[in-house]
């Protein structure tokens, strides 16, 4: 402060505060290199205080100073300090734990209506597919393209179908191979697109989900026609309960997005999309987790367990566990939302 | 975006000379809006390439391990690879952005980062949803394209999908991609703070004494010209070859009708003194509600009323 009287106002302003800015700058350099945890007690304590001071300085400098160098410096300094102060405070593990125990199931409960809607659309497809097959079996080839039939066409005999159901199937692929090829399969793509295309006013999601039901219905009808409906039921149950539920849930996520676009309520469409997107993303992650579980069941469970009743029990038992998890987990926290 | 709003054809003034960088203001709880420079498309693209290279290297290492230990039969290699790539990629982006405060390794190298549009910390939800949307935008249809679409129609849809969504950040005013819009995030340049010494801090020393300027001599210029002069005087210290200040000083003296000659050696002192006087004058005017953006401030009065 050599000659404050002759200095112009903005230069005096700068001289009085410059030391603090430089100190903040050094603290920030340390933070950017090693994170907030590497700071000493004094530095951590001063960081937030110096940040607020600098922000106040910036606000003043914008008004009174025409010193471009100073303004640019303060802008950048405050931005850096803001990023250091408002860094994500959650750990990766904590976030994951919170999702599993609370926010994931809560989002599922919030999306109950959409899940019901998706379930209904798949059931509509299944019933239609079932009835159409008995009307004219040629529908089977229309619904299920040759590549997906896996040797189970309308010309297959009862024995051939039973062989697929109780045989070892894709033995040469091995557990991990079957696991991966399952995830990469048709159903996963259906789930992904049913979620992603939901934004387009629900229509593509509905079509995809109903189409999946159509396949299911026709497939089921084929086996009922051969008198082995219950065997197929067991074969499908072990992974299908989880897998089809995952498709339904992914579709429900898509529906949430589509409903936000169709009926935004008092919000703008963008805000509604953002609001519903919170739950939709969680629902989609849940569906992805379920697909992984279904892949494990398919890759390992289906070959190891060939008894029909055991298959049914395991499949629906896992389904019940999912239901209980979604209904009950983190309930006590719901009121806080 | 002020430069856009001004009438472009009206004049070729300093407004046209201002750098064309997009900025986004965030409002932190402290109530002072902070301006971030939006990252250019090139930087984001570069960061993306680096990140893809990193994840692919991880994938290759893992695949070599799997093949060497004979865990995976060769038939399932492609599908296992696709799944592993997905399982490496998604956590990589999400965890990196969570741990390094909105930066992946590629973003670190390209000096860009993700910030939240809310003016608070990035939340896990924002990070996850913007990265999941990337899967929808690029990787899921991209995988369909690479794996060989089952029909021409499917390939066409996937191609249109990818190219359409890649256009979104280019068209978008803030270079946001779809995931950024949904998660309410922006990708910005890493702010760099450089503090230059204050040009007006001390009285310049000239051999023949101080310079004095009258108010009518300081009425010619505005803030823009002042800052150009400051840049010239600053860069004189930084640059290798000193800038010749004589023509600049002569030009200014002619404009403000400064009556006295200035010695060659004193040119810098003169300019500094002028800068100081001009800044004090303009800041004073600004304080009293008469902010002068540039030398056209006189004309502005007629239009802005």
Interface residues (C-beta under 8 A of the other chain):
Chain A: X2 X3 X6 X7 X8 X9 X10 X11 X14 X15 X18 X21 X22 X25 X52 X55 X56 X58 X59 X63 X64 X65 X66 X67 X68 X69 X70 X72 X73 X75 X76 X77 X78 X79 X80 X82 X83 X86 X87 X88 X89 X90 X92 X95 X99 X147 X172 X173 X174 X176 X177 X178 X180 X181 X183 X184 X189 X192 X193 X195 X196 X270 X273 X274 X277 X278 X281 X284 X285
Chain B: X26 X28 X30 X32 X34 X35 X36 X71 X72 X73 X75 X76 X79 X80 X82 X83 X95 X98 X99 X101 X102 X113 X115 X116 X119 X120 X121 X122 X123 X124 X125 X127 X128 X129 X132 X136 X140 X144 X150 X181 X182 X183 X184 X191 X192 X193 X194 X195 X196 X198 X199 X200 X201 X202 X203 X223 X226 X227 X230 X231 X234 X276 X279 X280 X282 X283 X286 X287
